[in-house]
Amino acid sequence: MQMNTFKKEERLCSVRLIQSLFHSGSSFVVYPFRVVYRFEKRDVGAAQVLISVSKRRFKLAVTRNSIKRRLREAYRLEKGAKLLPFLDERKWYLAFAIQYIGKQEEAVLSTLREKMITVFKKLQHESDRMDQHLSD
């Protein structure tokens, strides 16, 4: 049975890592997300994620928190099948930030789960591109 958990080790909390992610990471947009990511080769495949919702776009903390809660839930449910096995197989460490740039009405869990799968596929594609650059 697969454990769909979202533990402290999976959250990106280190100020140093967050600064390096935004300073030297790459990014792409899969609406309603903007994803900033950074891959590293390590002994064990793992992922750490930062989830953020703009205060400028969503003034009320209640709204921001409910969107963040849905984003965490979508990530928690989809990572085990799509993302983590891929990272384990390739021995990649992935630090990434998911920023919500959509509208409040679009923050439905089913839609967010579909888009999260699209984000994971795009991250896999980007890691394949990095593999090609490293092997050249």
C-alpha positions in Angstrom: 0.0 0.0 0.0 1.3 3.4 -1.0 1.7 6.0 1.8 0.5 9.4 0.7 2.2 11.6 3.3 3.7 15.0 3.2 6.4 15.1 5.9 8.7 17.9 7.1 11.6 16.4 5.2 9.7 16.9 1.9 9.1 20.6 2.6 11.7 23.1 1.4 12.5 25.2 4.6 16.1 26.1 4.4 16.7 29.8 3.6 20.0 29.0 1.9 18.4 26.4 -0.4 15.4 28.7 -1.2 17.8 31.5 -2.1 19.9 29.3 -4.3 16.7 27.9 -5.9 15.4 31.3 -6.9 18.9 32.6 -7.8 20.2 29.8 -10.0 17.1 27.7 -10.7 15.2 27.4 -13.9 11.5 28.0 -14.3 8.5 27.2 -16.5 4.7 27.9 -16.4 2.0 25.4 -16.5 -1.1 27.5 -15.8 -2.2 28.0 -13.0 1.4 27.3 -11.7 4.8 28.8 -12.0 7.4 26.3 -11.2 11.0 27.1 -10.2 13.2 24.0 -10.0 16.8 22.8 -9.5 18.1 19.3 -10.0 21.2 17.8 -8.4 22.8 14.4 -8.7 22.8 12.6 -5.3 23.0 9.0 -4.0 19.3 8.9 -3.2 16.4 10.3 -5.2 14.3 12.8 -3.3 12.2 15.9 -3.7 11.6 19.0 -1.6 8.9 21.4 -2.4 7.9 25.0 -1.5 4.3 26.0 -2.1 3.4 29.7 -2.2 0.4 31.9 -3.1 0.9 35.6 -3.8 -0.3 38.1 -1.2 -0.6 40.7 -3.9 -3.1 38.5 -5.9 -5.0 37.2 -2.9 -5.4 39.7 -0.1 -7.2 37.6 2.4 -5.1 35.1 4.4 -8.1 32.7 4.5 -8.1 32.5 0.7 -4.3 32.1 0.5 -4.4 29.4 3.1 -7.2 27.4 1.5 -5.4 27.5 -1.9 -2.2 26.4 -0.3 -4.0 23.6 1.5 -5.4 22.3 -1.8 -2.0 22.6 -3.5 -0.4 20.5 -0.8 -3.2 18.0 -1.1 -2.8 17.7 -4.9 1.0 17.3 -4.5 0.6 14.7 -1.7 -1.8 12.6 -3.7 0.1 12.7 -7.0 3.8 12.6 -6.0 4.0 8.9 -5.1 2.8 7.6 -8.5 4.4 10.1 -10.8 7.4 11.9 -9.3 9.2 10.0 -6.6 9.7 6.7 -8.5 11.2 8.7 -11.4 13.6 10.6 -9.1 14.6 7.3 -7.3 15.4 5.6 -10.6 17.6 8.5 -11.8 19.1 9.4 -8.4 18.1 13.0 -8.7 17.5 15.4 -5.9 14.9 17.9 -6.9 14.2 21.2 -5.1 11.3 23.1 -6.5 8.8 25.8 -5.8 5.2 25.8 -6.9 3.7 29.3 -7.1 0.0 29.6 -7.7 -0.7 32.3 -10.3 -4.3 31.4 -11.2 -7.7 32.7 -10.0 -9.5 31.7 -6.9 -12.3 30.1 -8.8 -9.8 27.8 -10.6 -8.4 26.3 -7.4 -10.5 23.2 -7.5 -8.8 20.1 -6.2 -9.5 17.9 -9.3 -8.1 20.6 -11.6 -5.1 21.1 -9.4 -4.4 17.4 -9.4 -4.5 17.2 -13.2 -2.2 20.2 -13.5 0.2 18.7 -10.9 0.5 15.6 -13.1 1.4 17.9 -16.0 4.0 19.7 -13.9 5.6 16.3 -13.0 5.7 15.3 -16.6 7.3 18.6 -17.5 9.9 18.1 -14.7 10.7 14.7 -16.0 11.2 16.2 -19.5 13.5 18.8 -18.1 15.6 16.2 -16.2 15.9 14.2 -19.4 17.3 17.4 -21.1 19.8 17.8 -18.2 20.9 14.2 -18.6 21.6 14.8 -22.2 23.6 17.9 -21.4 25.6 16.0 -18.7 26.3 13.1 -21.0 27.6 15.3 -23.9 
